[in-house]
């Protein structure tokens, strides 16, 4: 277990050093990590799911992967709160910070207005539910509506 964590850290560090621009090889690697994340989700292994989504997102810098990471963090947070006593109003619990970063990167790498709107909606959920800032959440929702007015969400 310890060796696999070290291995994952080395891989993550290597991906970060590779730079922000994703090549075709990076997205192939990202797809492999994404498939591992899907398998981990099916096996109810949240830690592995998040780790593989992080590696996939870092490898490929694809908006959809970053969005999936943010959503996964929020799903795990929602499931963890009753069992672990996580305070939903506490922005320092780590969930809000990690999800916010994932949604921000999803927006950064969004290739379409609809993809950017989806990231803004995810971020609004963090702002409203986790941070307790309804004004910022509303601003994000309004921005999402401007970006994708045809999307009813």
TISELUM-749981 format. One record per residue (C-alpha): residue number from 1; residue in three letters; chain; x, z negated, y negated. Coordinates in Angstrom, 3 decimals, decimal comma. Each point is the difference from the previous one (the first is absolute). Layout:
<site><n>NUM</n><res>ALA</res><chain>A</chain><X>X</X><Z>Z</Z><Y>Y</Y></site>
...
END
This chain:
<site><n>1</n><res>UNK</res><chain>A</chain><X>0,000</X><Z>0,000</Z><Y>0,000</Y></site>
<site><n>2</n><res>UNK</res><chain>A</chain><X>2,754</X><Z>-0,980</Z><Y>-2,428</Y></site>
<site><n>3</n><res>UNK</res><chain>A</chain><X>1,944</X><Z>3,147</Z><Y>0,846</Y></site>
<site><n>4</n><res>UNK</res><chain>A</chain><X>-3,072</X><Z>2,206</Z><Y>-0,605</Y></site>
<site><n>5</n><res>UNK</res><chain>A</chain><X>-0,484</X><Z>-1,601</Z><Y>-3,443</Y></site>
<site><n>6</n><res>UNK</res><chain>A</chain><X>3,629</X><Z>0,672</Z><Y>-0,858</Y></site>
<site><n>7</n><res>UNK</res><chain>A</chain><X>-0,388</X><Z>3,560</Z><Y>1,273</Y></site>
<site><n>8</n><res>UNK</res><chain>A</chain><X>-3,136</X><Z>0,463</Z><Y>-2,143</Y></site>
<site><n>9</n><res>UNK</res><chain>A</chain><X>1,818</X><Z>-1,400</Z><Y>-3,050</Y></site>
<site><n>10</n><res>UNK</res><chain>A</chain><X>2,916</X><Z>2,389</Z><Y>0,525</Y></site>
<site><n>11</n><res>UNK</res><chain>A</chain><X>-2,384</X><Z>2,943</Z><Y>0,316</Y></site>
<site><n>12</n><res>UNK</res><chain>A</chain><X>-1,907</X><Z>-1,050</Z><Y>-3,110</Y></site>
<site><n>13</n><res>UNK</res><chain>A</chain><X>3,234</X><Z>-0,386</Z><Y>-1,971</Y></site>
<site><n>14</n><res>UNK</res><chain>A</chain><X>1,159</X><Z>3,411</Z><Y>1,158</Y></site>
<site><n>15</n><res>UNK</res><chain>A</chain><X>-3,256</X><Z>1,586</Z><Y>-1,069</Y></site>
<site><n>16</n><res>UNK</res><chain>A</chain><X>0,223</X><Z>-1,571</Z><Y>-3,434</Y></site>
<site><n>17</n><res>UNK</res><chain>A</chain><X>3,547</X><Z>1,259</Z><Y>-0,459</Y></site>
<site><n>18</n><res>UNK</res><chain>A</chain><X>-1,127</X><Z>3,500</Z><Y>0,959</Y></site>
<site><n>19</n><res>UNK</res><chain>A</chain><X>-1,772</X><Z>0,232</Z><Y>-3,330</Y></site>
<site><n>20</n><res>UNK</res><chain>A</chain><X>-3,499</X><Z>0,515</Z><Y>-1,294</Y></site>
<site><n>21</n><res>UNK</res><chain>A</chain><X>-0,232</X><Z>3,718</Z><Y>0,782</Y></site>
<site><n>22</n><res>UNK</res><chain>A</chain><X>-1,473</X><Z>0,603</Z><Y>3,415</Y></site>
<site><n>23</n><res>UNK</res><chain>A</chain><X>1,184</X><Z>2,873</Z><Y>2,119</Y></site>
<site><n>24</n><res>UNK</res><chain>A</chain><X>-1,786</X><Z>1,562</Z><Y>2,968</Y></site>
<site><n>25</n><res>UNK</res><chain>A</chain><X>2,118</X><Z>-2,163</Z><Y>2,312</Y></site>
<site><n>26</n><res>UNK</res><chain>A</chain><X>-1,097</X><Z>-3,126</Z><Y>-1,848</Y></site>
<site><n>27</n><res>UNK</res><chain>A</chain><X>-3,684</X><Z>0,843</Z><Y>0,447</Y></site>
<site><n>28</n><res>UNK</res><chain>A</chain><X>0,541</X><Z>0,698</Z><Y>3,682</Y></site>
<site><n>29</n><res>UNK</res><chain>A</chain><X>1,497</X><Z>-3,471</Z><Y>0,287</Y></site>
<site><n>30</n><res>UNK</res><chain>A</chain><X>-2,877</X><Z>-1,324</Z><Y>-2,101</Y></site>
<site><n>31</n><res>UNK</res><chain>A</chain><X>-2,513</X><Z>1,511</Z><Y>2,419</Y></site>
<site><n>32</n><res>UNK</res><chain>A</chain><X>1,709</X><Z>-1,739</Z><Y>2,905</Y></site>
<site><n>33</n><res>UNK</res><chain>A</chain><X>-0,185</X><Z>-3,358</Z><Y>-1,764</Y></site>
<site><n>34</n><res>UNK</res><chain>A</chain><X>-3,621</X><Z>0,701</Z><Y>-0,955</Y></site>
<site><n>35</n><res>UNK</res><chain>A</chain><X>-0,899</X><Z>0,653</Z><Y>3,649</Y></site>
<site><n>36</n><res>UNK</res><chain>A</chain><X>1,720</X><Z>-3,248</Z><Y>0,955</Y></site>
<site><n>37</n><res>UNK</res><chain>A</chain><X>-2,081</X><Z>-1,760</Z><Y>-2,656</Y></site>
<site><n>38</n><res>UNK</res><chain>A</chain><X>-3,168</X><Z>1,472</Z><Y>1,492</Y></site>
<site><n>39</n><res>UNK</res><chain>A</chain><X>1,036</X><Z>-1,215</Z><Y>3,454</Y></site>
<site><n>40</n><res>UNK</res><chain>A</chain><X>0,742</X><Z>-3,454</Z><Y>-1,412</Y></site>
<site><n>41</n><res>UNK</res><chain>A</chain><X>-3,427</X><Z>-0,084</Z><Y>-1,637</Y></site>
<site><n>42</n><res>UNK</res><chain>A</chain><X>-1,629</X><Z>0,865</Z><Y>3,322</Y></site>
<site><n>43</n><res>UNK</res><chain>A</chain><X>1,985</X><Z>-2,839</Z><Y>1,587</Y></site>
<site><n>44</n><res>UNK</res><chain>A</chain><X>-1,011</X><Z>-2,451</Z><Y>-2,781</Y></site>
<site><n>45</n><res>UNK</res><chain>A</chain><X>3,658</X><Z>-0,434</Z><Y>-0,953</Y></site>
<site><n>46</n><res>UNK</res><chain>A</chain><X>-0,285</X><Z>-0,374</Z><Y>-3,768</Y></site>
<site><n>47</n><res>UNK</res><chain>A</chain><X>3,672</X><Z>-0,758</Z><Y>-0,611</Y></site>
<site><n>48</n><res>UNK</res><chain>A</chain><X>1,134</X><Z>3,158</Z><Y>1,779</Y></site>
<site><n>49</n><res>UNK</res><chain>A</chain><X>-2,720</X><Z>2,043</Z><Y>-1,684</Y></site>
<site><n>50</n><res>UNK</res><chain>A</chain><X>1,133</X><Z>-1,037</Z><Y>-3,485</Y></site>
<site><n>51</n><res>UNK</res><chain>A</chain><X>3,699</X><Z>0,409</Z><Y>0,818</Y></site>
<site><n>52</n><res>UNK</res><chain>A</chain><X>-0,538</X><Z>3,529</Z><Y>1,362</Y></site>
<site><n>53</n><res>UNK</res><chain>A</chain><X>-2,206</X><Z>1,000</Z><Y>-2,934</Y></site>
<site><n>54</n><res>UNK</res><chain>A</chain><X>2,697</X><Z>-1,240</Z><Y>-2,399</Y></site>
<site><n>55</n><res>UNK</res><chain>A</chain><X>2,637</X><Z>2,020</Z><Y>1,806</Y></site>
<site><n>56</n><res>UNK</res><chain>A</chain><X>-2,266</X><Z>3,071</Z><Y>0,091</Y></site>
<site><n>57</n><res>UNK</res><chain>A</chain><X>-0,713</X><Z>-0,265</Z><Y>-3,721</Y></site>
<site><n>58</n><res>UNK</res><chain>A</chain><X>3,660</X><Z>-0,482</Z><Y>-0,878</Y></site>
<site><n>59</n><res>UNK</res><chain>A</chain><X>1,008</X><Z>2,944</Z><Y>2,176</Y></site>
<site><n>60</n><res>UNK</res><chain>A</chain><X>-2,504</X><Z>2,447</Z><Y>-1,365</Y></site>
<site><n>61</n><res>UNK</res><chain>A</chain><X>-1,278</X><Z>-1,349</Z><Y>-3,344</Y></site>
<site><n>62</n><res>UNK</res><chain>A</chain><X>-3,404</X><Z>1,445</Z><Y>0,810</Y></site>
<site><n>63</n><res>UNK</res><chain>A</chain><X>-2,920</X><Z>-1,272</Z><Y>-2,062</Y></site>
<site><n>64</n><res>UNK</res><chain>A</chain><X>-2,306</X><Z>-0,221</Z><Y>3,028</Y></site>
<site><n>65</n><res>UNK</res><chain>A</chain><X>2,490</X><Z>-2,168</Z><Y>1,887</Y></site>
<site><n>66</n><res>UNK</res><chain>A</chain><X>0,477</X><Z>-2,344</Z><Y>-2,960</Y></site>
<site><n>67</n><res>UNK</res><chain>A</chain><X>-3,796</X><Z>-0,195</Z><Y>-0,331</Y></site>
<site><n>68</n><res>UNK</res><chain>A</chain><X>-0,322</X><Z>-0,834</Z><Y>3,701</Y></site>
<site><n>69</n><res>UNK</res><chain>A</chain><X>2,625</X><Z>-2,718</Z><Y>-0,425</Y></site>
<site><n>70</n><res>UNK</res><chain>A</chain><X>-1,913</X><Z>-1,552</Z><Y>-2,901</Y></site>
<site><n>71</n><res>UNK</res><chain>A</chain><X>-3,246</X><Z>0,136</Z><Y>1,953</Y></site>
<site><n>72</n><res>UNK</res><chain>A</chain><X>1,674</X><Z>-1,524</Z><Y>3,073</Y></site>
<site><n>73</n><res>UNK</res><chain>A</chain><X>1,400</X><Z>-2,877</Z><Y>-2,047</Y></site>
<site><n>74</n><res>UNK</res><chain>A</chain><X>-3,444</X><Z>-0,668</Z><Y>-1,450</Y></site>
<site><n>75</n><res>UNK</res><chain>A</chain><X>-1,653</X><Z>0,173</Z><Y>3,438</Y></site>
<site><n>76</n><res>UNK</res><chain>A</chain><X>2,500</X><Z>-2,455</Z><Y>1,427</Y></site>
<site><n>77</n><res>UNK</res><chain>A</chain><X>-0,418</X><Z>-2,265</Z><Y>-2,986</Y></site>
<site><n>78</n><res>UNK</res><chain>A</chain><X>-3,786</X><Z>0,066</Z><Y>0,397</Y></site>
<site><n>79</n><res>UNK</res><chain>A</chain><X>0,323</X><Z>-0,903</Z><Y>3,671</Y></site>
<site><n>80</n><res>UNK</res><chain>A</chain><X>2,654</X><Z>-2,656</Z><Y>-0,627</Y></site>
<site><n>81</n><res>UNK</res><chain>A</chain><X>-1,710</X><Z>-1,928</Z><Y>-2,764</Y></site>
<site><n>82</n><res>UNK</res><chain>A</chain><X>-2,462</X><Z>-2,045</Z><Y>2,076</Y></site>
<site><n>83</n><res>UNK</res><chain>A</chain><X>2,574</X><Z>-0,751</Z><Y>2,681</Y></site>
<site><n>84</n><res>UNK</res><chain>A</chain><X>3,072</X><Z>-0,647</Z><Y>-2,093</Y></site>
<site><n>85</n><res>UNK</res><chain>A</chain><X>-1,579</X><Z>-1,561</Z><Y>-3,059</Y></site>
<site><n>86</n><res>UNK</res><chain>A</chain><X>1,289</X><Z>2,737</Z><Y>-2,310</Y></site>
<site><n>87</n><res>UNK</res><chain>A</chain><X>-1,318</X><Z>-0,514</Z><Y>-3,516</Y></site>
<site><n>88</n><res>UNK</res><chain>A</chain><X>-1,587</X><Z>3,284</Z><Y>-1,096</Y></site>
<site><n>89</n><res>UNK</res><chain>A</chain><X>0,439</X><Z>-0,912</Z><Y>-3,648</Y></site>
<site><n>90</n><res>UNK</res><chain>A</chain><X>3,736</X><Z>-0,625</Z><Y>0,302</Y></site>
<site><n>91</n><res>UNK</res><chain>A</chain><X>1,949</X><Z>3,099</Z><Y>-1,029</Y></site>
<site><n>92</n><res>UNK</res><chain>A</chain><X>3,192</X><Z>-1,582</Z><Y>1,337</Y></site>
<site><n>93</n><res>UNK</res><chain>A</chain><X>-1,235</X><Z>0,000</Z><Y>3,609</Y></site>
<site><n>94</n><res>UNK</res><chain>A</chain><X>1,955</X><Z>3,206</Z><Y>0,608</Y></site>
<site><n>95</n><res>UNK</res><chain>A</chain><X>-2,972</X><Z>2,105</Z><Y>0,997</Y></site>
<site><n>96</n><res>UNK</res><chain>A</chain><X>-0,874</X><Z>0,947</Z><Y>-3,575</Y></site>
<site><n>97</n><res>UNK</res><chain>A</chain><X>3,577</X><Z>0,807</Z><Y>-0,904</Y></site>
<site><n>98</n><res>UNK</res><chain>A</chain><X>0,633</X><Z>2,146</Z><Y>3,075</Y></site>
<site><n>99</n><res>UNK</res><chain>A</chain><X>-3,346</X><Z>1,809</Z><Y>-0,175</Y></site>
<site><n>100</n><res>UNK</res><chain>A</chain><X>0,362</X><Z>0,615</Z><Y>-3,731</Y></site>
<site><n>101</n><res>UNK</res><chain>A</chain><X>3,430</X><Z>1,538</Z><Y>0,543</Y></site>
<site><n>102</n><res>UNK</res><chain>A</chain><X>-1,323</X><Z>2,242</Z><Y>2,789</Y></site>
<site><n>103</n><res>UNK</res><chain>A</chain><X>-2,936</X><Z>1,212</Z><Y>-2,122</Y></site>
<site><n>104</n><res>UNK</res><chain>A</chain><X>2,297</X><Z>0,591</Z><Y>-2,986</Y></site>
<site><n>105</n><res>UNK</res><chain>A</chain><X>2,288</X><Z>2,134</Z><Y>2,145</Y></site>
<site><n>106</n><res>UNK</res><chain>A</chain><X>-3,002</X><Z>1,843</Z><Y>1,458</Y></site>
<site><n>107</n><res>UNK</res><chain>A</chain><X>-0,949</X><Z>0,859</Z><Y>-3,570</Y></site>
<site><n>108</n><res>UNK</res><chain>A</chain><X>3,575</X><Z>0,952</Z><Y>-0,878</Y></site>
<site><n>109</n><res>UNK</res><chain>A</chain><X>0,236</X><Z>2,480</Z><Y>2,879</Y></site>
<site><n>110</n><res>UNK</res><chain>A</chain><X>-3,583</X><Z>1,283</Z><Y>-0,231</Y></site>
<site><n>111</n><res>UNK</res><chain>A</chain><X>-0,074</X><Z>3,802</Z><Y>0,050</Y></site>
<site><n>112</n><res>UNK</res><chain>A</chain><X>-3,656</X><Z>0,295</Z><Y>-1,047</Y></site>
<site><n>113</n><res>UNK</res><chain>A</chain><X>-2,320</X><Z>-1,812</Z><Y>-2,395</Y></site>
<site><n>114</n><res>UNK</res><chain>A</chain><X>-2,106</X><Z>-1,122</Z><Y>2,981</Y></site>
<site><n>115</n><res>UNK</res><chain>A</chain><X>3,049</X><Z>-1,602</Z><Y>1,640</Y></site>
<site><n>116</n><res>UNK</res><chain>A</chain><X>0,850</X><Z>-1,741</Z><Y>-3,262</Y></site>
<site><n>117</n><res>UNK</res><chain>A</chain><X>-3,615</X><Z>-1,196</Z><Y>-0,307</Y></site>
<site><n>118</n><res>UNK</res><chain>A</chain><X>0,129</X><Z>-1,473</Z><Y>3,520</Y></site>
<site><n>119</n><res>UNK</res><chain>A</chain><X>3,152</X><Z>-1,913</Z><Y>-0,931</Y></site>
<site><n>120</n><res>UNK</res><chain>A</chain><X>-1,623</X><Z>-1,263</Z><Y>-3,205</Y></site>
<site><n>121</n><res>UNK</res><chain>A</chain><X>-3,023</X><Z>-1,232</Z><Y>1,973</Y></site>
<site><n>122</n><res>UNK</res><chain>A</chain><X>2,267</X><Z>-1,871</Z><Y>2,396</Y></site>
<site><n>123</n><res>UNK</res><chain>A</chain><X>1,864</X><Z>-1,529</Z><Y>-2,909</Y></site>
<site><n>124</n><res>UNK</res><chain>A</chain><X>-3,297</X><Z>-0,996</Z><Y>-1,656</Y></site>
<site><n>125</n><res>UNK</res><chain>A</chain><X>-0,903</X><Z>-1,918</Z><Y>3,156</Y></site>
<site><n>126</n><res>UNK</res><chain>A</chain><X>3,254</X><Z>-1,933</Z><Y>-0,232</Y></site>
<site><n>127</n><res>UNK</res><chain>A</chain><X>-0,548</X><Z>-0,695</Z><Y>-3,703</Y></site>
<site><n>128</n><res>UNK</res><chain>A</chain><X>-3,549</X><Z>-1,197</Z><Y>0,516</Y></site>
<site><n>129</n><res>UNK</res><chain>A</chain><X>0,133</X><Z>-1,799</Z><Y>3,350</Y></site>
<site><n>130</n><res>UNK</res><chain>A</chain><X>3,551</X><Z>-1,306</Z><Y>0,115</Y></site>
<site><n>131</n><res>UNK</res><chain>A</chain><X>1,116</X><Z>-0,483</Z><Y>-3,575</Y></site>
<site><n>132</n><res>UNK</res><chain>A</chain><X>-3,434</X><Z>-0,796</Z><Y>-1,436</Y></site>
<site><n>133</n><res>UNK</res><chain>A</chain><X>0,337</X><Z>2,449</Z><Y>-2,885</Y></site>
<site><n>134</n><res>UNK</res><chain>A</chain><X>-3,303</X><Z>1,901</Z><Y>-0,227</Y></site>
<site><n>135</n><res>UNK</res><chain>A</chain><X>0,969</X><Z>1,701</Z><Y>-3,263</Y></site>
<site><n>136</n><res>UNK</res><chain>A</chain><X>3,053</X><Z>1,687</Z><Y>1,527</Y></site>
<site><n>137</n><res>UNK</res><chain>A</chain><X>-2,039</X><Z>0,852</Z><Y>3,088</Y></site>
<site><n>138</n><res>UNK</res><chain>A</chain><X>-2,639</X><Z>1,650</Z><Y>-2,160</Y></site>
<site><n>139</n><res>UNK</res><chain>A</chain><X>2,656</X><Z>1,987</Z><Y>-1,898</Y></site>
<site><n>140</n><res>UNK</res><chain>A</chain><X>1,388</X><Z>1,267</Z><Y>3,323</Y></site>
<site><n>141</n><res>UNK</res><chain>A</chain><X>-3,476</X><Z>0,956</Z><Y>1,209</Y></site>
<site><n>142</n><res>UNK</res><chain>A</chain><X>-0,738</X><Z>1,880</Z><Y>-3,223</Y></site>
<site><n>143</n><res>UNK</res><chain>A</chain><X>3,320</X><Z>1,846</Z><Y>0,317</Y></site>
<site><n>144</n><res>UNK</res><chain>A</chain><X>-0,859</X><Z>0,877</Z><Y>3,618</Y></site>
<site><n>145</n><res>UNK</res><chain>A</chain><X>-3,395</X><Z>1,344</Z><Y>-1,116</Y></site>
<site><n>146</n><res>UNK</res><chain>A</chain><X>1,717</X><Z>2,194</Z><Y>-2,600</Y></site>
<site><n>147</n><res>UNK</res><chain>A</chain><X>2,475</X><Z>1,316</Z><Y>2,577</Y></site>
<site><n>148</n><res>UNK</res><chain>A</chain><X>-2,598</X><Z>0,815</Z><Y>2,659</Y></site>
<site><n>149</n><res>UNK</res><chain>A</chain><X>-3,483</X><Z>0,100</Z><Y>-1,556</Y></site>
<site><n>150</n><res>UNK</res><chain>A</chain><X>-1,416</X><Z>1,820</Z><Y>3,038</Y></site>
<site><n>151</n><res>UNK</res><chain>A</chain><X>0,969</X><Z>-2,851</Z><Y>2,337</Y></site>
<site><n>152</n><res>UNK</res><chain>A</chain><X>-2,895</X><Z>-2,441</Z><Y>0,264</Y></site>
<site><n>153</n><res>UNK</res><chain>A</chain><X>2,250</X><Z>-2,872</Z><Y>1,102</Y></site>
END
